């Protein structure tokens, strides 16, 4: 068996015509939908980028136990397991530079080989000791300009000096590398290609031939990087940001089309599985917010696309599935494609049975969220954001044997409060460090409670209010959703203090 797994970053479900999007032409995502089974109720799990990838590798949620971090020594990765049990050759191609940061450095080594494409966002790629700051300041909007040496904004400005033409863009080079892998290896058997691009993640930097299709009245310097903040921009600035997102979606659609062309030309549909999804979506002004993480986890972020083609279920091409699925289900699905055994700690389910049976149910509800923020629960009909009564009330610990934040080690001040605890149900008898998530932590003010806004619990009916604009005040429904959240938290072995923090009866 052979498998191509394509992962985009920050791909909005509603930007795709096959999911009802009307503003951007995405013919190749429609081609993919026509060739695959489309999942209509697919949700995130742990957020954002690397927590989502840990779910994807391990088949279980991790946001209840720690924030952004690497795979742990006790984690089972699908890539390592497939090699060990089935001798599956796996290859990672990615421009997602967080894999090579402190908080992601254990993922890529689980594959047999990997290819790191440089240049996205704040990737510390090109060296420029004395940048022409005056010129740069005139070129970029103040919201995305910095002269601080290690700031992601300044790094991006320098990187973009080397990304001008279509063929120089990192996502294009990712798909170039993916097609090279296929040309070299498609006649071989028993391999998995993980082809991943950071696009359409911000900044929304696309080649000019894609950007010119979306016109605005904006006349200022480059503005394609929205802040993680409330919308305060002018109308023209907002339209410019959205147009740049549309351009990068068009680029992603084009690159996907190159892959589909290759599948068509070599008839890979008959012997190669294809899985396409994203880690999360992105707010583009909805609910008066840009981006993700700091605000409630609305469906623009949480409800994401998923497409699966399997040669054994080619007759199901173009069909849809309504069962409730999550990012963590990708791991057992990839394992199932190769007939591999799941580790005992996996709490997700393979989606292969659902490819052949549209009536299958997967779970009654799912929970998702950012560590230290709300636990969000949906049953596909309702969503309930369950916030702590006091977001700074404590009772929040990280459980880890890899004390690394996104870009740095845990601080000495944090580690001074660490305790070695007995093993957890998923740590394979290994003890773990319990490290309090307090204001002493760099996490606390970067991705943690100090960053959170609009922290009021809220219930929504997705059938009558799909845009989640009108909270319900139904006490009975809230209690039902609370019980569903508690059940799912128990399945994921949430620490006892997480229930106390949310004022949920355990």
C-alpha positions as CSV (number, residue, x, y, z in Angstrom):
1,X,0.0,0.0,0.0
2,X,1.1,3.6,-0.6
3,X,-0.2,6.8,1.0
4,X,0.1,10.5,0.4
5,X,-0.9,12.6,3.4
6,X,-1.3,16.3,2.6
7,X,-1.5,18.8,5.5
8,X,-2.2,22.5,5.1
9,X,-2.0,25.0,7.9
10,X,-4.9,27.5,8.7
11,X,-7.1,26.3,5.9
12,X,-10.6,27.7,6.3
13,X,-13.3,25.2,5.6
14,X,-15.6,27.9,4.3
15,X,-13.0,29.2,1.9
16,X,-13.5,26.0,-0.2
17,X,-16.3,25.7,-2.7
18,X,-16.9,22.0,-1.9
19,X,-17.8,23.1,1.6
20,X,-20.1,25.9,0.5
21,X,-17.6,28.7,0.0
22,X,-18.5,31.3,-2.6
23,X,-15.8,33.9,-2.5
24,X,-12.8,32.0,-3.9
25,X,-12.6,29.7,-6.9
26,X,-11.1,26.4,-5.6
27,X,-11.6,24.0,-8.5
28,X,-8.9,21.6,-7.4
29,X,-10.4,21.1,-4.0
30,X,-13.6,20.4,-5.8
31,X,-11.7,17.8,-8.0
32,X,-10.4,16.3,-4.8
33,X,-14.0,16.1,-3.3
34,X,-15.2,14.4,-6.4
35,X,-12.5,11.7,-6.0
36,X,-12.7,11.2,-2.3
37,X,-15.0,10.8,0.7
38,X,-15.7,14.2,2.3
39,X,-16.2,14.5,6.0
40,X,-18.6,17.3,7.0
41,X,-18.3,17.2,10.8
42,X,-14.5,17.1,11.2
43,X,-13.1,19.1,14.2
44,X,-9.8,20.1,15.7
45,X,-8.5,18.6,18.9
46,X,-5.5,20.3,20.6
47,X,-4.5,23.8,19.4
48,X,-2.6,25.4,17.8
49,X,0.1,24.1,15.4
50,X,2.3,21.7,17.3
51,X,-0.3,20.5,19.8
52,X,-2.5,19.6,16.7
53,X,0.4,17.6,15.3
54,X,1.0,15.8,18.5
55,X,-2.7,14.7,18.3
56,X,-2.1,13.7,14.7
57,X,0.9,11.6,15.5
58,X,-0.3,9.9,18.7
59,X,-4.1,9.4,18.2
60,X,-5.0,11.1,21.5
61,X,-5.7,14.7,22.8
62,X,-2.9,16.5,24.6
63,X,-4.3,20.0,25.4
64,X,-5.5,18.9,28.8
65,X,-2.0,18.0,29.9
66,X,0.4,20.6,28.4
67,X,0.7,23.4,25.9
68,X,2.9,23.7,22.8
69,X,5.6,21.1,22.9
70,X,7.5,18.2,21.2
71,X,6.6,14.6,21.1
72,X,7.3,13.0,24.5
73,X,9.5,9.9,25.1
74,X,6.4,7.9,25.9
75,X,4.5,9.1,22.8
76,X,3.9,6.7,20.0
77,X,4.2,8.4,16.6
78,X,2.4,6.8,13.6
79,X,5.6,7.2,11.5
80,X,7.8,5.3,14.0
81,X,5.1,2.7,14.6
82,X,4.6,2.0,10.9
83,X,8.4,1.6,10.4
84,X,8.7,-0.7,13.4
85,X,5.7,-3.0,12.7
86,X,5.2,-2.9,8.9
87,X,8.5,-1.6,7.6
88,X,6.7,1.3,6.0
89,X,9.1,3.9,4.5
90,X,7.9,7.4,5.6
91,X,9.1,10.7,4.2
92,X,8.3,14.2,5.5
93,X,8.4,17.3,3.3
94,X,7.5,20.5,5.1
95,X,8.2,24.2,5.2
96,X,6.6,24.4,8.7
97,X,9.6,25.7,10.5
98,X,8.2,25.0,14.0
99,X,9.3,21.4,13.5
100,X,12.8,22.7,13.8
101,X,12.2,24.9,16.9
102,X,12.6,23.9,20.5
103,X,9.0,23.0,20.9
104,X,8.7,20.8,17.8
105,X,12.1,19.2,17.5
106,X,11.1,15.6,18.0
107,X,8.6,15.1,15.2
108,X,10.6,15.0,12.0
109,X,13.1,12.4,13.4
110,X,10.3,9.9,13.5
111,X,10.3,9.6,9.7
112,X,12.8,7.7,7.6
113,X,13.8,10.8,5.8
114,X,12.7,14.4,5.8
115,X,13.1,17.6,3.6
116,X,12.9,21.0,5.3
117,X,11.9,23.8,2.8
118,X,13.1,27.2,4.2
119,X,11.6,30.7,4.3
120,X,8.2,30.7,5.8
121,X,7.1,33.4,8.3
122,X,9.7,33.8,11.1
123,X,12.0,31.0,9.9
124,X,15.6,32.1,10.9
125,X,16.7,31.5,7.3
126,X,18.6,34.3,5.5
127,X,21.4,36.1,7.3
128,X,21.4,39.9,6.9
129,X,23.6,41.6,9.6
130,X,22.8,45.2,8.5
131,X,19.3,45.3,6.9
132,X,18.2,48.4,5.0
133,X,15.6,49.3,7.6
134,X,14.6,52.6,6.0
135,X,13.6,50.8,2.8
136,X,11.8,48.0,4.7
137,X,9.9,50.5,6.8
138,X,8.5,52.1,3.7
139,X,7.6,48.7,2.2
140,X,5.6,47.2,5.1
141,X,2.6,48.3,7.2
142,X,3.5,49.1,10.8
143,X,1.5,46.1,12.1
144,X,3.9,43.8,10.5
145,X,7.2,45.7,10.8
146,X,9.9,45.3,13.4
147,X,13.6,46.0,13.6
148,X,14.1,43.6,16.5
149,X,16.7,41.1,15.4
150,X,15.0,37.9,16.6
151,X,11.5,39.0,16.0
152,X,9.4,36.9,13.5
153,X,8.3,40.1,11.7
154,X,11.9,41.2,10.9
155,X,12.9,37.7,9.9
156,X,10.0,37.5,7.5
157,X,10.9,40.8,5.9
158,X,14.4,39.5,5.3
159,X,13.3,36.1,4.0
160,X,10.9,37.8,1.5
161,X,13.8,39.5,-0.2
162,X,14.5,36.0,-1.5
163,X,10.9,35.0,-2.3
164,X,9.8,36.9,-5.4
165,X,8.9,34.6,-8.2
166,X,6.4,31.8,-8.2
167,X,9.0,29.0,-8.2
168,X,10.7,30.6,-5.1
169,X,7.7,30.3,-2.8
170,X,8.1,27.7,0.0
171,X,4.7,26.0,-0.6
172,X,5.5,25.7,-4.3
173,X,8.9,24.1,-3.5
174,X,7.1,21.7,-1.1
175,X,4.9,20.4,-3.9
176,X,8.0,20.3,-6.2
177,X,9.7,18.1,-3.7
178,X,6.5,16.0,-3.3
179,X,6.3,15.4,-7.0
180,X,10.0,14.6,-7.1
181,X,9.4,11.9,-4.4
182,X,6.5,10.5,-6.4
183,X,8.5,10.4,-9.7
184,X,11.3,8.6,-7.9
185,X,9.3,6.2,-5.7
186,X,5.7,5.7,-7.1
187,X,6.6,2.3,-8.6
188,X,7.8,1.1,-5.2
189,X,5.4,-0.1,-2.5
190,X,4.9,0.3,1.2
191,X,5.6,4.0,1.7
192,X,3.9,7.1,3.2
193,X,4.6,10.6,2.0
194,X,3.7,13.3,4.5
195,X,3.5,16.5,2.3
196,X,2.9,19.6,4.4
197,X,2.9,23.3,3.7
198,X,2.6,26.2,6.1
199,X,0.3,28.0,3.7
200,X,-2.3,29.4,4.0
201,X,-1.0,30.4,7.4
202,X,-0.2,34.1,7.9
203,X,1.5,36.1,6.5
204,X,-0.7,35.7,3.4
205,X,2.2,36.2,0.9
206,X,1.3,34.8,-2.5
207,X,2.9,35.2,-6.0
208,X,1.7,38.3,-7.8
209,X,-0.1,36.2,-10.5
210,X,-2.4,34.9,-7.8
211,X,-2.8,38.2,-5.8
212,X,-3.8,40.3,-8.9
213,X,-7.0,38.3,-9.2
214,X,-8.3,39.9,-6.0
215,X,-8.6,43.7,-6.2
216,X,-9.1,46.2,-3.3
217,X,-9.1,49.9,-2.8
218,X,-6.2,49.7,-0.4
219,X,-3.2,52.0,-1.3
220,X,-0.8,51.5,1.5
221,X,2.4,49.4,2.1
222,X,2.3,45.6,2.2
223,X,-0.4,44.4,4.5
224,X,-0.9,40.7,4.5
225,X,-0.3,39.7,8.2
226,X,-3.3,40.3,10.5
227,X,-2.6,40.7,14.2
228,X,-3.9,38.3,16.9
229,X,-6.3,40.9,18.1
230,X,-9.7,42.5,17.7
231,X,-10.5,44.1,14.4
232,X,-9.6,47.8,14.5
233,X,-8.5,48.3,10.9
234,X,-10.2,50.4,8.3
235,X,-12.6,48.9,5.9
236,X,-10.0,49.0,3.1
237,X,-7.3,47.4,5.3
238,X,-9.7,44.6,6.2
239,X,-10.5,44.0,2.6
240,X,-6.8,43.9,1.7
241,X,-6.1,41.3,4.4
242,X,-8.9,39.1,3.2
243,X,-7.9,39.5,-0.4
244,X,-4.4,38.4,0.5
245,X,-5.9,35.3,2.2
246,X,-7.9,34.6,-0.9
247,X,-4.8,34.8,-3.0
248,X,-2.9,32.3,-0.8
249,X,-6.0,30.0,-0.9
250,X,-5.8,30.2,-4.7
251,X,-2.1,29.3,-4.5
252,X,-2.9,26.3,-2.3
253,X,-5.6,25.2,-4.7
254,X,-3.2,25.4,-7.6
255,X,-0.5,23.4,-5.8
256,X,-3.1,20.7,-4.9
257,X,-4.0,20.7,-8.5
258,X,-0.5,19.8,-9.5
259,X,-0.6,16.8,-7.2
260,X,-4.0,15.7,-8.6
261,X,-2.7,16.1,-12.1
262,X,0.1,13.7,-11.2
263,X,-2.4,11.2,-9.7
264,X,-4.4,11.4,-12.9
265,X,-1.4,11.1,-15.2
266,X,0.0,8.0,-13.5
267,X,-3.3,6.5,-12.3
268,X,-2.2,6.5,-8.7
269,X,-5.9,6.5,-7.7
270,X,-5.9,2.7,-8.1
271,X,-3.1,1.9,-5.6
272,X,-2.4,5.0,-3.5
273,X,-4.4,6.4,-0.7
274,X,-4.7,10.2,-0.4
275,X,-5.6,12.1,2.8
276,X,-5.9,15.9,2.8
277,X,-6.8,18.1,5.8
278,X,-5.5,21.0,8.0
279,X,-4.6,21.6,11.6
280,X,-7.1,24.4,12.2
281,X,-8.9,27.4,10.6
282,X,-8.5,31.1,11.0
283,X,-10.7,34.1,11.9
284,X,-10.8,36.8,9.2
285,X,-12.8,39.4,11.0
286,X,-15.7,37.1,12.1
287,X,-16.8,37.9,15.6
288,X,-14.6,41.1,15.3
289,X,-11.5,39.0,15.6
290,X,-8.4,38.1,13.6
291,X,-6.5,34.8,13.9
292,X,-7.0,32.2,16.7
293,X,-6.0,31.1,20.2
294,X,-6.7,34.2,22.3
295,X,-10.5,34.4,21.6
296,X,-13.2,31.7,21.9
297,X,-12.7,28.7,19.6
298,X,-15.4,29.5,17.1
299,X,-16.1,27.1,14.2
300,X,-14.1,29.3,11.8
301,X,-11.1,27.8,13.7
302,X,-12.5,24.5,15.0
303,X,-14.6,23.1,12.2
304,X,-12.1,22.0,9.5
305,X,-12.0,20.1,6.1
306,X,-11.1,16.5,5.6
307,X,-10.9,14.4,2.4
308,X,-10.0,10.7,2.2
309,X,-9.5,8.7,-0.9
310,X,-8.7,4.9,-0.6
311,X,-8.5,2.6,-3.6
312,X,-10.6,0.0,-1.9
313,X,-13.5,2.5,-1.6
314,X,-13.2,4.2,-5.0
315,X,-17.0,3.5,-5.5
316,X,-17.6,6.0,-2.7
317,X,-15.9,8.9,-4.4
318,X,-17.9,12.1,-4.1
319,X,-19.9,11.0,-1.1
320,X,-20.1,12.7,2.2
321,X,-20.0,11.6,5.8
322,X,-21.7,13.1,8.8
323,X,-20.1,11.3,11.7
324,X,-18.2,13.4,14.3
325,X,-14.5,13.2,13.7
326,X,-11.3,14.9,14.9
327,X,-7.7,15.5,14.1
328,X,-6.5,12.6,16.3
329,X,-8.5,10.2,14.1
330,X,-5.9,10.6,11.4
331,X,-3.3,8.5,13.3
332,X,-5.4,5.3,13.5
333,X,-6.6,5.9,9.9
334,X,-3.0,6.0,8.6
335,X,-2.2,3.0,10.8
336,X,-5.2,1.2,9.4
337,X,-4.3,1.8,5.8
338,X,-1.2,-0.3,6.4
339,X,-2.9,-2.8,8.7
340,X,-0.8,-1.8,11.7
341,X,-1.8,-2.4,15.4
342,X,-2.8,0.5,17.5
343,X,-1.1,1.2,20.9
344,X,-3.3,0.8,24.0
345,X,-3.2,4.5,24.8
346,X,-4.8,5.6,21.5
347,X,-8.3,7.1,22.2
348,X,-9.1,8.0,18.5
349,X,-10.8,5.8,15.9
350,X,-9.8,4.8,12.4
351,X,-12.1,6.3,9.7
352,X,-11.6,3.5,7.2
353,X,-14.9,1.7,8.3
354,X,-16.8,5.0,7.6
355,X,-15.5,5.1,4.1
356,X,-17.6,2.0,3.3
357,X,-20.6,2.7,5.6
358,X,-22.1,6.1,5.7
359,X,-24.3,5.2,8.6
360,X,-21.5,4.6,11.1
361,X,-21.2,6.7,14.2
362,X,-17.8,7.6,15.7
363,X,-18.5,9.3,19.0
364,X,-21.3,11.1,20.8
365,X,-19.3,14.3,21.3
366,X,-15.8,15.7,21.0
367,X,-13.8,18.2,23.0
368,X,-11.1,20.6,21.7
369,X,-9.2,23.6,22.8
370,X,-6.0,25.4,23.8
371,X,-4.2,24.4,27.0
372,X,-5.3,26.7,29.9
373,X,-8.3,28.2,28.0
374,X,-11.8,26.8,27.6
375,X,-12.7,23.2,27.1
376,X,-15.0,23.3,24.1
377,X,-17.5,20.5,23.4
378,X,-19.7,19.8,20.4
379,X,-22.1,17.0,19.5
380,X,-22.4,18.3,16.0
381,X,-25.7,20.1,16.8
382,X,-24.6,22.4,19.7
383,X,-21.2,23.8,20.8
384,X,-20.5,24.9,24.4
385,X,-17.4,26.9,25.4
386,X,-16.7,26.0,29.0
387,X,-14.3,28.6,30.5
388,X,-12.9,28.6,34.1
389,X,-14.8,30.9,36.4
390,X,-11.5,32.5,37.1
391,X,-9.0,32.3,34.2
392,X,-6.2,33.2,36.5
393,X,-7.4,30.9,39.3
394,X,-4.5,28.4,39.0
395,X,-5.0,24.6,39.2
396,X,-3.1,24.4,35.9
397,X,-0.1,22.2,35.4
398,X,1.9,20.9,32.5
399,X,2.8,17.2,32.5
400,X,5.9,16.5,30.5
401,X,9.3,14.9,30.3
402,X,10.3,17.4,27.6
403,X,10.2,20.8,29.3
404,X,10.3,22.9,26.1
405,X,8.1,25.8,25.1
406,X,7.5,27.0,21.6
407,X,10.9,28.7,21.2
408,X,12.7,28.1,24.4
409,X,13.4,25.8,27.4
410,X,11.2,26.0,30.4
411,X,12.6,28.6,32.7
412,X,14.7,27.8,35.7
413,X,12.0,29.5,37.8
414,X,9.4,27.2,36.4
415,X,11.5,24.1,36.9
416,X,12.2,25.0,40.5
417,X,8.5,24.2,41.2
418,X,8.5,20.9,39.2
419,X,7.5,17.7,40.9
420,X,8.1,14.1,39.7
421,X,4.7,12.4,39.6
422,X,3.6,8.8,39.2
423,X,2.9,7.7,35.6
424,X,-0.2,8.8,33.8
425,X,-2.4,6.4,31.9
426,X,-0.8,7.4,28.6
427,X,2.9,7.6,29.7
428,X,3.6,3.9,29.6
429,X,4.6,3.5,33.2
430,X,7.0,6.4,33.0
431,X,6.8,9.1,35.7
432,X,6.2,12.6,34.5
433,X,7.1,16.1,35.7
434,X,4.3,18.2,37.0
435,X,5.2,21.9,36.4
436,X,2.8,24.6,37.5
437,X,1.7,26.9,34.7
438,X,2.0,30.2,36.6
439,X,2.9,33.8,35.6
440,X,6.5,32.8,36.1
441,X,6.2,30.9,32.8
442,X,7.0,32.4,29.4
443,X,4.0,30.4,28.2
444,X,1.7,32.2,30.5
445,X,2.0,35.6,28.8
446,X,2.7,34.2,25.3
447,X,0.0,31.6,24.7
448,X,-1.5,31.1,28.1
449,X,-4.2,32.7,30.4
450,X,-2.7,36.2,30.2
451,X,-3.5,36.4,26.5
452,X,-7.1,35.2,26.7
453,X,-10.1,37.5,25.9
454,X,-13.9,37.0,25.9
455,X,-13.6,34.3,28.5
456,X,-17.3,33.8,29.1
457,X,-18.8,30.3,28.7
458,X,-21.3,30.3,25.8
459,X,-23.7,27.7,24.2
460,X,-24.7,27.8,20.5
461,X,-27.1,25.9,18.3
462,X,-25.2,25.2,15.1
463,X,-28.4,24.3,13.2
464,X,-30.2,27.6,13.7
465,X,-27.2,29.8,14.4
466,X,-24.2,28.3,12.4
467,X,-22.3,31.6,12.7
468,X,-22.4,31.3,16.5
469,X,-23.7,34.9,17.0
470,X,-26.5,34.2,19.4
471,X,-25.7,32.4,22.7
472,X,-28.4,30.2,24.2
473,X,-29.4,30.4,27.8
474,X,-30.9,26.9,28.2
475,X,-29.9,25.5,31.5
476,X,-30.9,21.9,30.6
477,X,-28.9,22.0,27.4
478,X,-25.9,23.5,29.2
479,X,-26.0,20.7,31.8
480,X,-26.2,18.0,29.0
481,X,-23.2,19.6,27.2
482,X,-21.3,19.8,30.5
483,X,-21.9,16.0,31.1
484,X,-20.7,15.3,27.6
485,X,-17.5,17.3,28.2
486,X,-16.9,15.5,31.5
487,X,-17.2,12.2,29.8
488,X,-14.8,13.1,27.1
489,X,-12.3,14.6,29.5
490,X,-12.3,11.3,31.4
491,X,-11.7,9.4,28.2
492,X,-8.6,11.6,27.7
493,X,-7.5,11.2,31.3
494,X,-7.7,14.8,32.2
495,X,-5.9,15.6,35.5
496,X,-8.2,16.0,38.5
497,X,-7.3,19.7,38.8
498,X,-8.6,20.5,35.3
499,X,-12.1,19.5,36.4
500,X,-11.7,21.7,39.4
501,X,-10.4,24.6,37.3
502,X,-13.5,24.5,35.1
503,X,-15.9,23.9,38.0
504,X,-16.9,20.6,36.5
505,X,-18.0,17.8,38.8
506,X,-15.7,14.8,38.2
